[in-house]
């Protein structure tokens, strides 16, 4: 980990994380003073002296997190300056950026945006720390999703489009790699032999943190998880300003080439899922303009640029290494590039109004529509999808019987360094 050059570091070093709150009662010294006053001026004088010396509670003293998490991170980091992620210097021709005064000055102009992303990242870390403690076989996916989502809403202080959930909580099992969250009434139960990808997002002022991990109970899947982790970090290591997308894919693919796993007496190559990618992130848009491959020989020589925010994620599989849309859809998002489309169905017009107000271009799921009070909306939702005003994102699945894994981090390509904002002690 490189030494940080960020001007916010000094503020962070001074930010109090734990500040004891004074007791309601006065100290022993207060009582002694009160006794002395009583000897000199009677009981009334003692009472006044004790009251005068009594310590007051600190109104803005930091709090500690509860289990389950309910305390907003702004009440823990009372300076409202949030922890940096893990920072790495650029390499080779961009190493000069580390000490450039000009680039440091540029960064100072973006401190508020960086702090928003870091606040979202701290929410993500605290929520995922808790869910990893309590996950156990027998829990329903709906129960798991609600723990994550309720924690996110509380810690980020959900407030319309200013702060909240970044996209639906992905809880994709086994051969399903992505884009599954339970719809209302889903009874799916997490089992001991399941491989679950937990992918959730947090946003502050549209600055989205997108991070994911794979959870298993059975240690026989450890190699699969290890492969995803090592490949993702190989991609992160390659990432930088002016780096070609194809070079990132090659670095990831090289890691997967070295992994295999034995399951129930049979050995499987661990393959990258070639049609799943990382991506750039823009404000209120989880998938922005660039796709970041996880396989070699894509031929994409597009370069990453200063100031971009990226989701570096890799997926691997014991199956064919290719996913298709399969199963009931739960994920949707308004098409940010759609123009005006006349809608004949009044219910569709009303639903679009709800989507605009509640989510904008942030992805949503059916459970989130239920939460807004919308009912009997499936036909209207289909009408919006058919009109290309809303895009449906069905579950993405490899071959049945296979197992898939994922690891993902959000990266800032700052002018002086790259920052893994979602990095934590867990991954």
PAKOLZA-832007 format. One line per 4 residues: number of its first residue (from 1); their letters; for each residue z, x, y of C-alpha. Coordinates in steps of 0.05 Angstrom, whole numbers, plus 5000, padded with zeros to 4 digits. Example, Ala and Ser with C-alpha at 12.3 -4.5 7.8 and 13.67 -1.06 7.14 Angstrom:
1 = as = 5156 5246 4910  5143 5273 4979
! end
This chain:
1 = xxxx = 5000 5000 5000  4978 5030 5066  5023 5033 5126  5011 4973 5170
5 = xxxx = 4985 4983 5240  4994 4910 5261  5033 4898 5326  5067 4839 5293
9 = xxxx = 5103 4888 5245  5155 4906 5298  5170 4832 5309  5177 4821 5234
13 = xxxx = 5224 4879 5228  5269 4847 5280  5262 4776 5254  5327 4753 5222
17 = xxxx = 5318 4725 5153  5391 4709 5140  5441 4698 5196  5509 4673 5175
21 = xxxx = 5531 4609 5210  5600 4612 5240  5655 4571 5208  5681 4509 5242
25 = xxxx = 5750 4538 5244  5770 4595 5290  5783 4665 5263  5851 4695 5248
29 = xxxx = 5848 4729 5316  5838 4661 5349  5900 4634 5314  5941 4695 5335
33 = xxxx = 5919 4685 5407  5938 4612 5402  6007 4629 5375  6019 4678 5432
37 = xxxx = 5998 4625 5482  6046 4576 5451  6103 4626 5461  6086 4635 5534
41 = xxxx = 6062 4566 5554  6080 4515 5502  6039 4478 5450  5990 4450 5501
45 = xxxx = 5973 4520 5525  5963 4544 5454  5915 4487 5439  5874 4503 5501
49 = xxxx = 5872 4577 5484  5851 4564 5412  5797 4516 5435  5771 4566 5485
53 = xxxx = 5765 4622 5434  5736 4579 5379  5668 4604 5356  5610 4557 5362
57 = xxxx = 5558 4544 5309  5491 4577 5320  5442 4519 5328  5381 4559 5308
61 = xxxx = 5410 4599 5250  5360 4610 5194  5366 4570 5130  5354 4589 5058
65 = xxxx = 5306 4554 5011  5330 4499 4964  5309 4482 4893  5264 4443 4892
69 = xxxx = 5237 4472 4957  5249 4425 5016  5265 4471 5075  5206 4484 5122
73 = xxxx = 5189 4558 5127  5196 4551 5203  5270 4539 5192  5275 4603 5150
77 = xxxx = 5233 4647 5196  5263 4623 5261  5223 4673 5302  5161 4636 5276
81 = xxxx = 5131 4703 5259  5112 4702 5185  5108 4759 5135  5046 4802 5131
85 = xxxx = 5009 4803 5065  4993 4869 5030  4950 4912 5076  4899 4964 5053
89 = xxxx = 4858 5013 5095  4783 5008 5092  4748 5064 5056  4692 5114 5069
93 = xxxx = 4651 5099 5131  4701 5047 5155  4764 5089 5150  4761 5102 5225
97 = xxxx = 4780 5030 5237  4852 5044 5215  4869 5083 5278  4818 5054 5327
101 = xxxx = 4853 5031 5391  4793 4986 5405  4800 4951 5338  4875 4943 5347
105 = xxxx = 4862 4910 5414  4813 4862 5380  4867 4844 5330  4917 4826 5384
109 = xxxx = 4869 4772 5406  4873 4739 5337  4948 4743 5325  4958 4668 5329
113 = xxxx = 4905 4655 5276  4933 4709 5231  5003 4680 5239  4977 4611 5219
117 = xxxx = 4947 4640 5155  5011 4678 5140  5053 4615 5149  5008 4579 5100
121 = xxxx = 5014 4638 5052  5090 4638 5055  5090 4564 5038  5045 4579 4979
125 = xxxx = 5090 4635 4954  5153 4594 4957  5123 4533 4925  5091 4572 4868
129 = xxxx = 5155 4612 4857  5191 4547 4843  5138 4514 4799  5134 4575 4755
133 = xxxx = 5209 4570 4743  5208 4497 4722  5143 4490 4682  5156 4471 4610
137 = xxxx = 5120 4437 4553  5125 4362 4556  5116 4355 4631  5059 4310 4653
141 = xxxx = 5005 4340 4697  5020 4285 4748  5092 4308 4751  5071 4380 4761
145 = xxxx = 5021 4362 4815  5072 4321 4853  5123 4378 4852  5072 4425 4882
149 = xxxx = 5046 4376 4933  5114 4350 4955  5138 4421 4963  5077 4440 5003
153 = xxxx = 5083 4380 5049  5156 4395 5063  5151 4470 5073  5089 4467 5118
157 = xxxx = 5116 4406 5156  5055 4364 5142  5028 4336 5206  4959 4304 5203
161 = xxxx = 4904 4354 5213  4951 4407 5242  4985 4426 5177  4985 4404 5105
165 = xxxx = 4953 4409 5037  4889 4451 5037  4855 4417 4977  4876 4379 4914
169 = xxxx = 4922 4414 4865  4879 4440 4808  4913 4436 4740  4856 4453 4693
173 = xxxx = 4872 4461 4619  4841 4506 4566  4764 4501 4566  4766 4466 4634
177 = xxxx = 4763 4521 4686  4768 4485 4753  4768 4421 4793  4814 4379 4751
181 = xxxx = 4873 4342 4781  4903 4279 4749  4879 4212 4776  4928 4154 4780
185 = xxxx = 4950 4133 4711  4933 4199 4677  4982 4212 4620  4961 4283 4602
189 = xxxx = 5021 4324 4578  5026 4400 4582  5033 4431 4513  5060 4498 4488
193 = xxxx = 4990 4523 4469  4956 4502 4534  4925 4551 4583  4933 4520 4652
197 = xxxx = 4899 4544 4716  4943 4526 4776  4900 4526 4839  4928 4498 4904
201 = xxxx = 4918 4507 4978  4958 4504 5042  4931 4500 5113  4958 4509 5183
205 = xxxx = 4912 4488 5239  4855 4489 5189  4869 4561 5166  4869 4553 5091
209 = xxxx = 4904 4596 5040  4871 4589 4972  4907 4622 4914  4911 4609 4839
213 = xxxx = 4944 4635 4776  4941 4620 4701  5004 4595 4665  5016 4599 4590
217 = xxxx = 5077 4593 4545  5046 4625 4482  5043 4701 4489  4979 4703 4447
221 = xxxx = 4941 4688 4512  4970 4747 4551  4906 4788 4545  4865 4732 4574
225 = xxxx = 4911 4728 4635  4912 4803 4641  4837 4806 4642  4833 4756 4699
229 = xxxx = 4885 4793 4739  4854 4862 4731  4784 4836 4746  4807 4800 4809
233 = xxxx = 4843 4862 4834  4781 4904 4820  4742 4856 4863  4794 4859 4918
237 = xxxx = 4793 4935 4916  4717 4934 4926  4720 4884 4984  4710 4911 5054
241 = xxxx = 4668 4905 5117  4594 4919 5103  4605 4916 5027  4548 4882 4989
245 = xxxx = 4566 4820 4949  4529 4847 4888  4575 4908 4887  4636 4864 4883
249 = xxxx = 4606 4827 4824  4591 4892 4789  4662 4917 4797  4690 4852 4769
253 = xxxx = 4641 4851 4711  4659 4922 4691  4731 4902 4680  4713 4843 4637
257 = xxxx = 4668 4887 4594  4730 4923 4569  4769 4862 4546  4773 4823 4482
261 = xxxx = 4826 4779 4451  4847 4761 4381  4865 4687 4371  4886 4661 4304
265 = xxxx = 4854 4719 4267  4788 4717 4304  4767 4766 4358  4731 4741 4421
269 = xxxx = 4698 4779 4478  4728 4758 4544  4669 4740 4589  4665 4727 4663
273 = xxxx = 4644 4655 4678  4578 4673 4711  4567 4609 4751  4636 4609 4784
277 = xxxx = 4646 4650 4847  4692 4670 4902  4675 4647 4972  4685 4655 5046
281 = xxxx = 4732 4606 5081  4723 4577 5151  4772 4533 5190  4777 4466 5153
285 = xxxx = 4721 4488 5105  4745 4515 5038  4675 4537 5017  4639 4568 5076
289 = xxxx = 4572 4604 5076  4578 4661 5025  4589 4660 4950  4621 4722 4920
293 = xxxx = 4595 4735 4849  4637 4759 4790  4578 4786 4749  4531 4845 4759
297 = xxxx = 4457 4845 4774  4458 4784 4820  4413 4821 4869  4452 4792 4928
301 = xxxx = 4455 4847 4980  4487 4803 5033  4544 4842 5066  4614 4821 5084
305 = xxxx = 4631 4822 5158  4690 4837 5202  4734 4776 5215  4715 4738 5152
309 = xxxx = 4767 4704 5109  4753 4707 5034  4777 4676 4970  4769 4729 4916
313 = xxxx = 4775 4693 4850  4751 4710 4781  4746 4666 4719  4740 4688 4647
317 = xxxx = 4729 4653 4581  4730 4661 4506  4670 4614 4504  4599 4620 4530
321 = xxxx = 4619 4643 4600  4584 4585 4634  4612 4518 4659  4582 4449 4666
325 = xxxx = 4607 4386 4700  4645 4345 4649  4696 4289 4654  4722 4239 4705
329 = xxxx = 4716 4263 4777  4779 4271 4819  4757 4321 4874  4716 4301 4935
333 = xxxx = 4701 4328 5004  4664 4302 5065  4597 4337 5074  4607 4377 5138
337 = xxxx = 4532 4383 5149  4514 4309 5140  4484 4274 5199  4491 4201 5216
341 = xxxx = 4477 4154 5158  4477 4078 5168  4524 4045 5118  4514 3973 5098
345 = xxxx = 4578 3965 5058  4636 3950 5105  4686 3978 5055  4647 4044 5055
349 = xxxx = 4650 4047 5131  4725 4035 5130  4735 4087 5075  4695 4139 5114
353 = xxxx = 4740 4125 5174  4802 4139 5131  4771 4203 5105  4753 4227 5175
357 = xxxx = 4823 4212 5201  4864 4237 5142  4824 4296 5115  4765 4313 5159
361 = xxxx = 4725 4364 5120  4785 4385 5077  4776 4366 5003  4816 4307 4976
365 = xxxx = 4827 4270 4911  4837 4198 4890  4913 4205 4890  4910 4225 4963
369 = xxxx = 4869 4164 4979  4920 4121 4942  4974 4153 4985  4939 4130 5049
373 = xxxx = 4942 4058 5025  4870 4052 5004  4858 4006 4945  4797 3985 4904
377 = xxxx = 4756 4039 4937  4715 4067 4878  4651 4030 4895  4657 4049 4968
381 = xxxx = 4670 4121 4949  4608 4121 4904  4568 4093 4962  4590 4151 5006
385 = xxxx = 4572 4201 4952  4504 4169 4942  4492 4172 5017  4508 4247 5016
389 = xxxx = 4565 4236 5065  4616 4257 5012  4606 4308 4956  4637 4297 4888
393 = xxxx = 4665 4357 4850  4675 4338 4777  4715 4382 4729  4679 4447 4709
397 = xxxx = 4684 4462 4635  4663 4515 4585  4651 4498 4512  4704 4456 4478
401 = xxxx = 4754 4497 4439  4748 4557 4486  4801 4581 4534  4792 4600 4607
405 = xxxx = 4835 4638 4657  4834 4650 4733  4868 4691 4786  4854 4683 4861
409 = xxxx = 4877 4712 4927  4860 4700 5000  4838 4761 5040  4831 4773 5115
413 = xxxx = 4779 4825 5136  4816 4845 5198  4784 4896 5246  4832 4952 5224
417 = xxxx = 4847 4935 5151  4841 4883 5096  4902 4840 5085  4917 4804 5019
421 = xxxx = 4954 4748 5054  4973 4709 4991  5001 4769 4954  5071 4759 4926
425 = xxx = 5120 4789 4877  5090 4747 4821  5017 4767 4829
! end
